[in-house]
């Protein structure tokens, strides 16, 4: 399972949940305030999940953790990922993606 596919699924579900306008506003703020010019939110999700998570929490507050937990759980089930690749609290996104990365090898 590609980490980029997981990122695409989570971000797609986040867009559906927040609505296109709100999602794009969050991503735009993330990219403007937290990321280098050549880094997209999707790349950040995969390469620097800690930064992605922090930016999302800074922008959305504690609701971001609830959203990530819900969306990661849905993607975990749909893509039949290991239960070790789950998000329960702040800091878990990096662990979750590392677990998926190990499963790819």
Secondary structure, 3 states (H helix, E strand, C coil): CCHHHHHHHHHHHHHHHHCHHHHHHHHHHHHHHCCCCCCCHHHHHHHCHHHHHHHHHHHHCCHHHHHHHHHHHHHHHHCCCCCCCCCCCCCHHHHHHHHHHHHHC
